[in-house]
Amino acid sequence: MPRITLPDGLQRTYPEPVTAVEVAADIGPGLAKATLAVEVDGKLRDADFLIRDDAKLRVITERDPEGLQIIRHSCAHLLAQAVKQLFPEAQVTIGPVVEDGFYYDFAFPRPFTPEDLEAIEARMKELARQDLVVSHQVIDRSRAIAFFRSAGEEYKARIIESIPEAEPLTLYSQGDFTDLCRGPHVPSTGRLKAFKLTKLAGAYWRGDSRNEMLQRIYGTAWPDKKALKEYLQRLAEAEKRDHRKIGRRLGLFHFQPEAPGMVFWHDHGWRVYQEIENYIRAQLQSRGYQEVRTPQIIDRSLWEKSGHISKFGEVMFMTQSEEREFAIKPMNCPAHIQIFNQGLKSYRDLPLRMSEFGSCHRNEPSGALHGLLRVRGFTQDDAHIFCTEGQIQDEVSGLIDLVFAVYRDFGFSDVQIRLATRPENRVGSDELWDQAENALRATLEATKLEWSLNPGDGAFYGPKIDFSLRDSIGRVWQLGTIQLDFSMPARLDASYVAPDGSRKVPVMIHRAVLGSLERFIGVLIEHHAGALPLWLAPLQAVVLSLTERQAEAASTVAEILKNQGFRVESDLRNETISLKIREHAMQRVPYLLIVGAREAENRTVAVRTRSGEDLGAMPLEQFLSRLRNEIACRGRNVLEG
């Protein structure tokens, strides 16, 4: 006689085992119709899950985040079914949910074409209209392997062989298609109402470049057609803002095959980079940080002792010299502890705040590289704070203030905060993890800020607070992080002298505000569509001569602005003023200053903005004042005149 407890605390008792969807129907016919899946005692289950014992039940509909994930996973199966019907010789491999959608990888002898994609999507819509029932069964390992091998699905058989023997296997079927999956899935294909295939890409089997290349089909899915339309509009806008295209057009940076995942910064791009670095440096100097520099290459033994080899070994670049193995550093923390360990430290020396614009390298898979957003060589605005347990809350509170102040200056006001707790693969005792998690939780609660929990996503050495920004077209980017570490300082023999004369291990706070400068610049470019705010713009103004007769006057104006510290160039070409204006506006230059005969005589400039606004003629000193004010407020205020 199972007793079902609902989220509002109400209970329902049944004389015999009951399916979850029957409970939903008992609550109301409308809820049963809306049910995609259920959560039973904290675990997601299919809607037809049979409840035999007392349980807590939550119905999952398309309005729930889990419901959207289930829709997308079910669409991946729908995609695979359509491909198998249209191209029977294709082999299916894996088809997970990703941000904003799903994909499925296929082994197929010829490249899929855009026309194939259209045909596949049309077949998916047809299968959805058929409202095929989705059923599932648990099957033993040998039968599952035999089933897929008999169907010519060698990749599926290999996947099953890699799954631990004790793990149950579930097959999901809809019409003529059966796939291996943990589930849950929608009850029938008719629940999939709004989806679209978006692009084709290559992908290595198991993400390993040593393996064969597969074909990946991406798609997106949403609860309804309105949400799909809005997403596709955002996607089109994101395409316009692609930082790789803008970077090439504005001459900021480039990539090339000889250095995969490494950035070639051009003059204008490096100006932006340096402006951001100098800004962060000034922020840290005002908050008592020591800036340091540590080696790029360090003996493997240090990384083994710190725990990084076991956790990150597969993405670390290794090299050898004189029969010793070295690692090119993927992060800075072990090196900073080496600086801390030089000389005896007292509790009076704490907190000790140590920062570095640390150049790091990680051997990311080639298929994962994506412009500035995912690179192999990058620089972190990294810092580590060594402190006592009693100083944790003040230090973390100060870091949260720093993070919000910096983000405001870069034009971000929508900041999401998540507390990530202990992962399965970690170092340190449960007691230390309890202590670290409680310290971060207490600090967040004291700030009165809104935050959410992200269970199991902490760093391998400690819990963390992650900061994500929402950009101008609604995308969310995880950037900053504050990580509390009770383990690595002890592993690397760090200590200080306590007031009672004993040796104690310091607490280590890892923190980055921007994350990597490369990724942050990529986000900035897309957020502003290349039109960076004045204080960051690589070129802040261009002085344009109306005719050759004003060339000398225009050059003088440009020289005055340069001497005042502004990034300015002059355009004295014998071209029409409309052509000059158009070219520099396309280069996203914030201000265009036109010097004609009247301006040259009156020592004024005619000012236009990159958006096309004509501000009229003004004395040069008035324009200089405008520049100074706009830079001082980081573009947060709309200036008048």
Secondary structure, DSSP 8 states (H G I E B T S, - for coil): --EEE-TTS-EEE-SS-EEHHHHHHHH-HHHHHH--EEEETTEEEETT-EE-S-EEEEEE-TTSHHHHHHHHHHHHHHHHHHHHHH-TT-EE----EETTEEEEEEE-SS---HHHHHHHHHHHHHHHHTT-BEEEEEE-HHHHHHHHHHTT-HHHHHHHHHS-TTS-EEEEEETTEEEE------SBGGG--EEEEEEEEEEEGGG-TTS-EEEEEEEEEESSHHHHHHHHHHHHHHHHT-HHHHHHHTT-EE--TTSTT--EE-HHHHHHHHHHHHHHHHHHHTTT-EE----SEEEHHHHHHHTHHHHHGGG--EEEETTEEEEE-S-SHHHHHHHHTSS--BGGG-SEEEEEEEEEE----GGG-BGGGB-SEEEEEEEEEEE-GGGHHHHHHHHHHHHHHHHHHTT---EEEEEE---SS--S-HHHHHHHHHHHHHHHHHHT---EEETT-SBTTB-EEEEEEE-TTS-EEEEEEEEEESSHHHHTT--EE-TTS-EE--EEEEEEEEEEHHHHHHHHHHHTTT---TTT-SS-EEEEESSGGGHHHHHHHHHHHHHTT--EEEE--SS-HHHHHHHHHHTT-SEEEEE-HHHHHHTEEEEEETTS-EEEEEEHHHHHHHHHHHHHTTT-S----
